[in-house]
Amino acid sequence: MRAVLAIAGGYAVTWVLAYWLAKIIPLADSEAVIVTSLLGLLVYPVLMVWAFASPRTTRVFVTFAVVCAAGFLPIVSGGALW
């Protein structure tokens, strides 16, 4: 269970962070995507290590779920923020 959470949850959180950072960074769109993709390559392994090192799986699940919900909600609702 922890491995699935680390792989899928870490990927989802990394995607959400990369998506919103690409929107926020004041660069050209193509450059922002490249920068956030490179940052994602650093964030994803850190999240995976944290998921395995955390003593409670519930804490990891709740953290990943809250970050993903907060990130996906504006996208799914039609991009009300943008």
PENOR-V951344 format. One record per backbone hydrogen bond with DSSP energy under -0.5 kcal/mol. NH is the residue of the N-H (numbers start at 1). CO is the residue of the C=O. E is the energy in kcal/mol with one decimal. If there is no record, write none. Layout:
BEGIN
NH&CO&E  NH&CO&E
END
This chain:
BEGIN
5&1&-2.3  6&2&-2.6  7&3&-2.6  8&4&-2.5  9&4&-0.7  9&5&-1.2  10&5&-0.8  10&6&-0.9  11&7&-1.6  12&8&-2.4  13&9&-2.6  14&10&-2.3  15&11&-2.5  16&12&-2.5  17&13&-2.6  18&14&-2.6  19&15&-2.7  20&16&-2.4  21&17&-2.4  22&18&-2.1  23&19&-1.3  24&20&-1.7  25&21&-2.9  27&25&-2.2  32&28&-2.8  33&29&-2.1  34&30&-1.8  35&31&-2.6  36&32&-2.5  37&33&-2.0  38&34&-2.2  39&35&-2.2  40&36&-2.1  41&37&-1.3  42&38&-0.6  42&39&-1.0  43&39&-2.3  44&40&-2.6  46&42&-1.1  47&43&-2.5  48&44&-2.1  49&45&-2.5  50&46&-2.4  51&47&-2.3  52&48&-1.7  53&49&-2.4  54&50&-2.0  57&55&-0.5  60&56&-1.2  61&57&-2.6  62&58&-2.8  63&59&-2.3  64&60&-2.7  65&61&-2.7  66&62&-2.6  67&63&-2.3  68&64&-2.5  69&65&-2.6  70&66&-2.6  71&67&-1.8  72&68&-3.2  73&69&-2.1  74&70&-0.6  75&71&-0.6  76&72&-2.9  77&73&-2.2  78&75&-1.1  79&74&-2.5  80&74&-0.6  82&79&-1.2
END
